[in-house]
């Protein structure tokens, strides 16, 4: 029997209405606390997701908050058991040890294989390799590719012929009652590079094991014609493995920048290297050091202007940076460096503003315009961001009347700048309007048609008026995919892999058709060559003939 001091009631036979503090603390009040905390967590999760359904909310923040609340809800009973439970100290300590060991074992067995655009993790066993690591480097090079001959349907670079996510000269049917016809579908190495196509040949970048490849396929068959590999592998938990940038095809050559900073010029006929430069070696940083500055890897697609290849250069974290570097496209000789900002994840583009040709680039925390001949900075404007957190990804888009469009995710939204230019050569930049309510383009881009802009705003398709910043409509949750304008239509590549046909009209959201083009997370931009739609993600690629 358990002895007890005279006058002290035992907890097991405490009378109804007893006021003993120990009994009350362990037996009654803590139960109310546990249920209250659990109830608050469940209600908070329900409210968060109810508010998020159909609304333009930060789903990534909501999912992160849900994770925190779920952990709190799971930990509450354990804390109650240890602190307030009427069990022996040995039983409580043994339970804590068992739970701790189980967590350690699970953490040792599991890893995050990928994360969605809304920060939803997908777990896998640690011994399961990434899909690309099971793909062997190809054995042979067929060659015989003609990238010198061009056609009116070519899609030779990132976001199409004019780098504006718009294709002209192609008329698509609005009737998808007969689904697009699959030409081929096959595995591909990892990465978020898109296809660039010239004369029926498609070039992209992919990761296979420890090698970063530039590859060339036949559009009609999917047959691999040539490849070129360099050693290197970039991988992050949130971004996954592989290159991010899209190659540029120009005058029979392919220019490609890998996630590890290797810039290559290849012969389009057989993939033979003509010249290359390692940007990280040029700025004096290791891959690990570069990840501290540019956390998700080098992502810019090379821009060809005049006789130059232009790419963002950057520098060490906290050190001297150069916004852009220009190379002789024939020899790879460095011609100039311009600007002094760290790189972001946008690509340089060419625009003419007030009659002056200039290179637009979105840097880590500024947007700027540069003279193509020497890189001189004509103007710059603050566009806050950091390439390791709330990064700048979306392109700066030139608009009519000497204006520039900017947009990004992370709750920032859109902004339109007005540029002025004096006869003496001085430039001025003023904000016309900005809005936190529209077009949070986390890592997507926009399509401009007439006076309206279309884009995925935190995963929901949206149309806004460029003149008034008014949102015309919002509809269709396609998550963090990509869009492409084709006449008065939009091809939406959903993050799920589906392709959706939507009218590009300010009158409302009208979905005309859809089909499951790919399986799994798809962040890559689609490519349209004539009526052939090329799509890919980190595991497979496919080509469809659209009606």
C-alpha positions as CSV (number, residue, x, y, z in Angstrom):
1,X,0.0,0.0,0.0
2,X,1.0,3.6,-0.6
3,X,1.4,5.5,2.6
4,X,0.2,9.0,3.1
5,X,0.6,11.6,5.7
6,X,-2.2,12.2,8.1
7,X,-4.7,14.7,6.8
8,X,-3.5,14.5,3.2
9,X,-6.0,13.0,0.7
10,X,-4.6,10.6,-1.9
11,X,-5.1,11.7,-5.5
12,X,-6.9,8.5,-6.4
13,X,-9.6,9.0,-3.7
14,X,-9.9,12.8,-3.8
15,X,-13.5,13.7,-2.9
16,X,-15.9,15.5,-5.2
17,X,-15.4,19.2,-4.8
18,X,-12.0,18.8,-3.3
19,X,-9.8,21.9,-3.5
20,X,-6.4,20.2,-3.2
21,X,-4.2,22.2,-5.6
22,X,-2.2,19.1,-6.8
23,X,-5.3,17.2,-7.6
24,X,-6.9,20.1,-9.4
25,X,-3.8,20.9,-11.4
26,X,-3.4,17.3,-12.6
27,X,-6.9,16.1,-12.8
28,X,-9.1,18.8,-14.0
29,X,-7.8,22.1,-15.3
30,X,-5.1,20.7,-17.6
31,X,-7.8,18.7,-19.5
32,X,-9.6,21.9,-20.3
33,X,-6.3,23.5,-21.4
34,X,-5.5,20.6,-23.7
35,X,-8.9,20.6,-25.4
36,X,-8.9,24.4,-25.6
37,X,-5.5,24.5,-27.4
38,X,-6.4,21.6,-29.7
39,X,-9.7,23.3,-30.5
40,X,-8.1,26.6,-31.3
41,X,-5.5,24.9,-33.6
42,X,-8.2,23.0,-35.5
43,X,-10.4,26.1,-35.8
44,X,-7.5,28.2,-36.9
45,X,-6.5,25.7,-39.6
46,X,-10.1,25.5,-40.8
47,X,-10.5,29.3,-40.9
48,X,-7.2,29.8,-42.7
49,X,-8.1,27.3,-45.5
50,X,-11.8,28.4,-45.7
51,X,-10.6,32.0,-46.3
52,X,-8.1,30.8,-48.8
53,X,-10.6,28.9,-50.9
54,X,-11.2,30.9,-54.1
55,X,-9.5,33.9,-52.6
56,X,-6.3,35.5,-53.6
57,X,-4.3,34.8,-50.5
58,X,-0.7,33.9,-49.8
59,X,-1.2,30.1,-49.9
60,X,2.4,29.5,-49.1
61,X,2.1,31.5,-45.8
62,X,-1.2,29.7,-45.1
63,X,0.4,26.3,-45.6
64,X,3.4,27.2,-43.4
65,X,1.1,28.5,-40.7
66,X,-0.9,25.2,-41.0
67,X,2.3,23.3,-40.4
68,X,3.1,25.3,-37.3
69,X,-0.4,24.8,-35.9
70,X,-0.4,21.1,-36.7
71,X,2.9,20.7,-34.8
72,X,1.5,22.6,-31.9
73,X,-1.7,20.5,-31.9
74,X,0.4,17.3,-31.9
75,X,2.8,18.5,-29.2
76,X,0.1,19.7,-26.8
77,X,-1.1,16.2,-25.6
78,X,2.6,15.2,-25.1
79,X,3.4,18.3,-23.0
80,X,0.2,17.7,-20.9
81,X,1.2,14.1,-20.4
82,X,4.7,15.0,-19.2
83,X,3.9,18.0,-17.1
84,X,0.4,17.3,-15.7
85,X,-0.2,13.6,-16.2
86,X,-0.9,11.5,-13.0
87,X,1.7,8.9,-13.9
88,X,5.0,8.0,-12.5
89,X,8.1,9.9,-13.5
90,X,9.6,6.8,-15.1
91,X,6.5,6.3,-17.3
92,X,6.6,9.9,-18.4
93,X,10.3,9.9,-19.2
94,X,10.0,6.6,-21.1
95,X,7.2,8.1,-23.2
96,X,9.3,11.2,-24.0
97,X,12.2,9.0,-24.9
98,X,10.1,6.8,-27.2
99,X,8.5,9.7,-29.0
100,X,11.9,11.4,-29.4
101,X,13.4,8.2,-30.8
102,X,10.5,7.8,-33.2
103,X,11.0,11.4,-34.5
104,X,14.7,10.8,-34.9
105,X,14.2,7.6,-36.8
106,X,11.6,9.1,-39.1
107,X,13.8,12.1,-39.7
108,X,16.6,9.7,-40.6
109,X,14.4,7.7,-43.0
110,X,12.6,10.5,-44.7
111,X,13.6,13.6,-46.7
112,X,11.7,16.3,-48.6
113,X,11.8,15.2,-52.3
114,X,10.1,18.4,-53.5
115,X,8.1,21.4,-52.5
116,X,5.2,22.9,-54.4
117,X,4.9,26.6,-55.2
118,X,2.7,26.9,-52.2
119,X,5.3,25.3,-49.9
120,X,3.5,21.9,-49.6
121,X,6.3,19.3,-49.1
122,X,6.4,15.9,-50.7
123,X,8.3,13.3,-48.6
124,X,10.3,10.3,-49.8
125,X,12.7,7.8,-48.2
126,X,16.3,9.0,-48.1
127,X,17.4,5.9,-50.0
128,X,15.2,6.9,-53.0
129,X,17.3,8.8,-55.4
130,X,16.0,11.7,-57.5
131,X,14.4,10.6,-60.8
132,X,17.2,12.2,-62.8
133,X,19.8,10.0,-61.1
134,X,18.4,6.9,-62.8
135,X,18.8,8.4,-66.3
136,X,22.1,7.5,-68.0
137,X,24.0,10.0,-70.0
138,X,23.2,9.2,-73.7
139,X,25.7,7.0,-75.5
140,X,25.7,8.4,-79.0
141,X,25.4,11.7,-80.8
142,X,23.4,11.6,-84.1
143,X,24.1,15.2,-85.2
144,X,23.0,16.5,-88.6
145,X,20.8,19.2,-87.0
146,X,20.1,22.3,-89.0
147,X,19.6,25.3,-86.7
148,X,20.9,27.7,-89.3
149,X,17.7,27.6,-91.4
150,X,14.9,29.5,-89.7
151,X,11.1,29.5,-90.1
152,X,8.2,31.8,-89.3
153,X,7.2,29.6,-86.5
154,X,10.5,29.5,-84.6
155,X,10.4,29.9,-80.8
156,X,14.2,30.5,-80.4
157,X,14.5,31.8,-76.8
158,X,12.9,32.2,-73.4
159,X,9.3,33.3,-73.6
160,X,9.2,33.3,-77.4
161,X,10.5,35.3,-80.4
162,X,10.2,38.7,-78.6
163,X,10.7,37.5,-75.0
164,X,7.1,38.6,-74.1
165,X,5.3,35.3,-73.6
166,X,3.4,35.9,-76.8
167,X,3.3,34.0,-80.1
168,X,2.1,35.6,-83.4
169,X,1.3,34.0,-86.7
170,X,-0.4,31.0,-85.2
171,X,-4.2,30.4,-85.2
172,X,-5.5,27.9,-82.7
173,X,-8.9,26.3,-82.7
174,X,-11.2,27.4,-79.8
175,X,-12.8,24.0,-79.9
176,X,-11.0,21.3,-77.9
177,X,-13.9,18.8,-77.9
178,X,-11.4,16.7,-79.8
179,X,-8.3,16.6,-77.5
180,X,-4.9,17.7,-78.7
181,X,-3.1,14.7,-80.3
182,X,-0.1,13.3,-78.4
183,X,3.0,12.9,-80.7
184,X,5.4,11.7,-78.1
185,X,6.0,11.6,-74.3
186,X,9.2,10.4,-72.6
187,X,11.4,10.8,-69.6
188,X,13.8,13.7,-69.3
189,X,16.4,14.9,-66.9
190,X,15.5,17.3,-64.0
191,X,15.3,21.1,-64.2
192,X,13.0,24.0,-64.9
193,X,14.4,24.9,-68.3
194,X,11.9,25.3,-71.2
195,X,12.3,24.3,-74.9
196,X,13.6,26.7,-77.5
197,X,12.8,25.6,-81.1
198,X,14.2,26.4,-84.5
199,X,13.5,24.6,-87.8
200,X,11.8,21.6,-86.1
201,X,14.5,21.0,-83.5
202,X,14.0,21.7,-79.8
203,X,16.8,22.5,-77.4
204,X,16.6,22.4,-73.6
205,X,18.7,21.8,-70.5
206,X,18.5,19.0,-68.0
207,X,20.2,17.3,-65.1
208,X,21.2,13.7,-65.3
209,X,23.0,12.6,-62.2
210,X,26.1,14.7,-61.6
211,X,26.1,16.2,-65.2
212,X,24.3,19.3,-66.5
213,X,23.3,18.7,-70.1
214,X,22.2,20.8,-73.1
215,X,20.1,18.5,-75.3
216,X,18.6,18.7,-78.7
217,X,15.4,16.7,-79.8
218,X,13.4,16.4,-83.0
219,X,10.1,18.1,-82.5
220,X,8.1,15.5,-84.5
221,X,9.5,12.4,-82.9
222,X,11.2,13.3,-79.6
223,X,14.4,11.6,-80.8
224,X,17.5,12.9,-79.1
225,X,19.9,14.2,-81.8
226,X,22.8,15.5,-79.7
227,X,23.8,16.4,-76.2
228,X,26.6,18.3,-74.4
229,X,27.4,17.8,-70.7
230,X,29.5,19.5,-68.0
231,X,30.1,18.3,-64.5
232,X,28.0,20.0,-61.9
233,X,24.8,19.6,-60.0
234,X,22.7,22.3,-58.4
235,X,20.0,21.2,-55.9
236,X,18.0,22.9,-53.2
237,X,15.1,21.5,-51.2
238,X,12.7,24.1,-52.4
239,X,13.9,24.4,-56.0
240,X,14.9,20.8,-56.6
241,X,17.8,19.7,-58.9
242,X,18.8,20.9,-62.3
243,X,19.3,23.9,-64.5
244,X,16.7,26.7,-64.5
245,X,17.4,28.8,-67.6
246,X,16.2,28.2,-71.2
247,X,18.8,28.1,-74.0
248,X,18.9,30.7,-76.8
249,X,19.3,29.6,-80.4
250,X,20.9,32.2,-82.8
251,X,22.4,31.8,-86.2
252,X,22.9,28.1,-85.9
253,X,24.5,28.2,-82.4
254,X,23.1,27.4,-79.0
255,X,23.9,29.6,-75.9
256,X,23.1,28.2,-72.5
257,X,23.7,29.2,-68.9
258,X,23.6,26.5,-66.3
259,X,22.5,26.7,-62.7
260,X,26.1,26.3,-61.7
261,X,27.2,29.3,-63.7
262,X,28.7,27.7,-66.8
263,X,27.9,29.7,-69.9
264,X,28.3,27.7,-73.1
265,X,28.2,28.3,-76.8
266,X,27.6,25.1,-78.8
267,X,27.5,24.3,-82.5
268,X,23.8,23.7,-83.3
269,X,24.6,20.9,-85.7
270,X,26.1,18.4,-83.2
271,X,26.4,20.1,-79.8
272,X,30.2,20.6,-80.1
273,X,31.5,23.2,-77.7
274,X,32.8,26.4,-79.4
275,X,33.5,28.3,-76.2
276,X,32.5,28.5,-72.5
277,X,33.1,30.6,-69.5
278,X,32.5,29.8,-65.8
279,X,30.8,32.9,-64.2
280,X,31.5,31.7,-60.7
281,X,35.2,31.4,-61.4
282,X,35.2,34.8,-63.0
283,X,33.7,36.5,-59.9
284,X,35.9,34.4,-57.6
285,X,33.3,32.3,-55.7
286,X,32.7,28.6,-55.1
287,X,29.3,27.0,-55.8
288,X,28.6,26.9,-52.1
289,X,29.5,30.6,-51.8
290,X,27.3,31.4,-54.7
291,X,24.3,29.7,-53.1
292,X,24.6,32.1,-50.2
293,X,24.0,35.0,-52.6
294,X,21.8,33.3,-55.3
295,X,20.1,30.6,-53.4
296,X,18.1,29.0,-56.2
297,X,20.8,28.9,-58.9
298,X,21.7,30.9,-62.0
299,X,18.4,31.2,-63.9
300,X,18.9,33.8,-66.7
301,X,18.5,32.9,-70.3
302,X,21.2,34.5,-72.5
303,X,20.2,37.5,-74.6
304,X,21.7,38.0,-78.0
305,X,22.0,41.7,-79.0
306,X,24.1,42.9,-81.9
307,X,27.3,40.7,-81.7
308,X,27.1,40.1,-77.9
309,X,25.8,37.5,-75.5
310,X,24.5,39.2,-72.4
311,X,23.9,37.5,-69.1
312,X,23.6,38.7,-65.4
313,X,27.0,38.3,-63.6
314,X,26.6,39.3,-59.9
315,X,29.3,38.8,-57.3
316,X,30.0,37.3,-53.9
317,X,27.4,37.8,-51.1
318,X,28.0,41.3,-49.7
319,X,30.8,42.0,-52.1
320,X,31.4,43.9,-55.3
321,X,28.8,43.0,-58.0
322,X,28.4,43.6,-61.7
323,X,24.8,43.5,-62.9
324,X,25.5,42.3,-66.5
325,X,28.3,40.9,-68.5
326,X,28.6,40.8,-72.3
327,X,30.6,38.4,-74.4
328,X,31.6,38.3,-78.0
329,X,29.1,35.8,-79.4
330,X,31.7,34.3,-81.7
331,X,34.8,34.0,-79.5
332,X,33.5,34.2,-75.9
333,X,35.8,37.2,-75.1
334,X,34.4,39.4,-72.3
335,X,33.5,42.8,-73.9
336,X,32.0,44.7,-71.0
337,X,30.5,44.6,-67.5
338,X,27.8,47.1,-66.4
339,X,25.9,48.0,-63.3
340,X,26.7,47.1,-59.7
341,X,23.8,45.0,-58.4
342,X,23.5,41.4,-57.4
343,X,21.6,39.1,-59.8
344,X,18.0,37.9,-59.3
345,X,16.2,35.3,-61.4
346,X,14.9,37.3,-64.3
347,X,16.5,37.3,-67.8
348,X,17.8,40.4,-69.7
349,X,15.5,41.7,-72.5
350,X,15.8,44.3,-75.2
351,X,13.5,47.4,-75.5
352,X,13.4,50.7,-77.2
353,X,12.4,53.6,-74.9
354,X,12.3,57.2,-76.1
355,X,14.1,56.0,-79.2
356,X,17.0,54.5,-77.3
357,X,17.7,50.8,-77.5
358,X,18.5,49.4,-74.1
359,X,18.8,46.2,-72.1
360,X,16.3,45.8,-69.3
361,X,17.2,43.7,-66.3
362,X,15.6,43.0,-63.0
363,X,18.4,42.7,-60.4
364,X,18.2,41.6,-56.8
365,X,16.9,45.0,-55.5
366,X,16.8,47.3,-58.5
367,X,15.5,47.3,-62.1
368,X,17.8,49.1,-64.6
369,X,18.3,50.0,-68.3
370,X,21.7,49.6,-70.0
371,X,23.3,50.6,-73.3
372,X,23.9,47.5,-75.4
373,X,27.3,48.7,-76.7
374,X,29.0,49.2,-73.4
375,X,26.7,48.3,-70.5
376,X,26.4,51.9,-69.3
377,X,23.5,52.4,-66.8
378,X,21.0,54.7,-68.3
379,X,18.6,54.6,-65.4
380,X,17.7,52.5,-62.4
381,X,14.8,52.2,-59.9
382,X,14.6,50.4,-56.5
383,X,12.7,47.1,-56.7
384,X,13.3,45.6,-53.3
385,X,14.1,41.9,-53.0
386,X,16.7,39.4,-51.9
387,X,17.8,36.5,-54.0
388,X,17.7,34.2,-51.0
389,X,14.2,35.0,-49.7
390,X,11.6,37.3,-51.4
391,X,13.3,37.0,-54.8
392,X,12.7,39.0,-57.9
393,X,11.8,36.6,-60.7
394,X,9.3,38.1,-63.1
395,X,10.5,40.1,-66.2
396,X,10.4,43.8,-66.6
397,X,8.0,44.4,-69.5
398,X,8.2,47.5,-71.8
399,X,4.7,49.0,-72.3
400,X,3.5,51.7,-74.8
401,X,4.1,55.3,-74.0
402,X,7.6,54.8,-72.5
403,X,6.4,52.8,-69.5
404,X,7.8,49.7,-67.7
405,X,5.7,47.0,-66.0
406,X,7.0,45.3,-62.8
407,X,5.4,42.6,-60.7
408,X,6.4,40.0,-58.2
409,X,4.9,37.7,-55.5
410,X,5.4,37.7,-51.7
411,X,2.5,40.1,-51.2
412,X,4.1,42.9,-53.4
413,X,1.9,43.0,-56.5
414,X,2.4,45.2,-59.5
415,X,3.9,48.6,-60.4
416,X,4.1,50.7,-63.6
417,X,6.9,53.1,-64.1
418,X,7.0,56.2,-66.4
419,X,10.4,56.9,-68.0
420,X,11.3,60.4,-69.2
421,X,14.4,61.5,-71.2
422,X,15.7,65.0,-71.7
423,X,17.6,66.3,-74.7
424,X,20.7,66.3,-72.7
425,X,20.6,62.6,-72.1
426,X,19.3,62.6,-68.6
427,X,16.7,60.0,-67.6
428,X,14.0,60.2,-65.1
429,X,11.8,57.4,-63.6
430,X,8.5,58.0,-61.8
431,X,6.0,55.6,-60.4
432,X,2.7,55.9,-62.3
433,X,0.8,53.5,-60.0
434,X,1.4,50.5,-57.8
435,X,-1.1,48.0,-56.3
436,X,-0.7,45.2,-53.8
437,X,-4.1,43.8,-54.9
438,X,-3.2,42.5,-58.4
439,X,-0.8,40.1,-60.1
440,X,1.4,38.6,-57.5
441,X,3.6,36.8,-60.1
442,X,5.8,34.7,-57.8
443,X,7.8,33.1,-60.5
444,X,5.6,33.5,-63.6
445,X,5.3,36.2,-66.2
446,X,2.5,38.2,-67.8
447,X,0.9,38.5,-71.2
448,X,-0.1,42.0,-72.4
449,X,-2.9,42.3,-75.0
450,X,-4.3,45.7,-75.9
451,X,-4.6,47.7,-72.6
452,X,-5.0,44.6,-70.5
453,X,-2.5,42.3,-68.7
454,X,-3.0,38.6,-67.9
455,X,-1.1,36.6,-65.4
456,X,-1.2,34.0,-62.6
457,X,-1.5,35.9,-59.3
458,X,-0.4,33.6,-56.5
459,X,-1.7,30.8,-58.7
460,X,-5.1,32.3,-59.8
461,X,-5.5,33.6,-63.3
462,X,-6.2,37.3,-63.3
463,X,-6.8,40.2,-65.8
464,X,-6.1,43.8,-64.9
465,X,-6.4,47.2,-66.7
466,X,-3.0,48.7,-67.4
467,X,-4.4,52.2,-67.4
468,X,-6.3,52.2,-64.1
469,X,-4.8,49.3,-62.2
470,X,-8.3,48.0,-61.9
471,X,-8.7,44.2,-61.6
472,X,-11.1,43.1,-64.4
473,X,-11.6,39.5,-63.2
474,X,-10.0,36.6,-61.5
475,X,-10.8,32.9,-62.0
476,X,-9.3,29.5,-62.3
477,X,-6.8,28.3,-59.8
478,X,-3.9,26.9,-61.8
479,X,-1.3,27.2,-59.0
480,X,2.3,28.3,-59.9
481,X,2.3,27.4,-63.5
482,X,3.1,29.5,-66.6
483,X,1.1,31.2,-69.4
484,X,1.6,31.9,-73.1
485,X,-0.5,34.3,-75.3
486,X,-1.6,33.1,-78.7
487,X,-3.7,35.7,-80.4
488,X,-6.8,36.2,-78.4
489,X,-6.2,33.0,-76.4
490,X,-4.1,32.0,-73.4
491,X,-2.4,28.7,-73.0
492,X,-2.1,28.1,-69.3
493,X,0.4,25.5,-68.1
494,X,-0.9,24.6,-64.7
495,X,1.5,23.5,-61.9
496,X,-0.3,20.2,-61.9
497,X,0.8,19.5,-65.5
498,X,-2.6,20.2,-67.1
499,X,-2.7,22.6,-70.1
500,X,-5.8,24.9,-70.2
501,X,-7.1,27.1,-73.1
502,X,-8.6,30.4,-71.8
503,X,-9.9,33.4,-73.7
504,X,-7.8,36.5,-73.4
505,X,-10.6,38.9,-72.9
506,X,-11.3,41.6,-70.2
507,X,-15.0,40.6,-70.0
508,X,-14.4,37.5,-67.8
509,X,-12.7,34.2,-67.2
510,X,-13.8,31.7,-69.9
511,X,-12.1,28.4,-69.9
512,X,-12.5,26.7,-73.3
513,X,-10.8,23.4,-72.7
514,X,-8.1,21.5,-71.0
515,X,-6.1,18.2,-71.0
516,X,-3.6,16.4,-68.8
517,X,-0.4,17.1,-70.7
518,X,2.0,16.0,-68.0
519,X,2.0,14.3,-64.6
520,X,3.4,16.1,-61.5
521,X,4.8,19.5,-60.6
522,X,5.4,21.6,-63.7
523,X,7.1,25.0,-63.4
524,X,8.5,25.1,-66.9
525,X,7.3,27.5,-69.5
526,X,5.4,26.0,-72.5
527,X,6.8,26.3,-76.0
528,X,4.6,26.6,-79.2
529,X,6.2,25.9,-82.6
530,X,3.5,26.2,-85.2
531,X,0.7,24.0,-83.8
532,X,3.1,21.8,-81.8
533,X,3.0,22.4,-78.1
534,X,6.2,21.3,-76.3
535,X,5.9,20.9,-72.5
536,X,8.2,19.5,-69.9
537,X,8.8,19.3,-66.2
538,X,11.6,17.8,-64.0
539,X,10.8,14.2,-65.0
540,X,9.1,14.0,-68.4
541,X,8.6,15.9,-71.7
542,X,5.9,15.7,-74.3
543,X,4.8,17.1,-77.6
544,X,1.1,17.7,-78.6
545,X,-0.4,18.8,-81.9
546,X,-3.0,21.4,-81.1
547,X,-6.2,21.7,-83.3
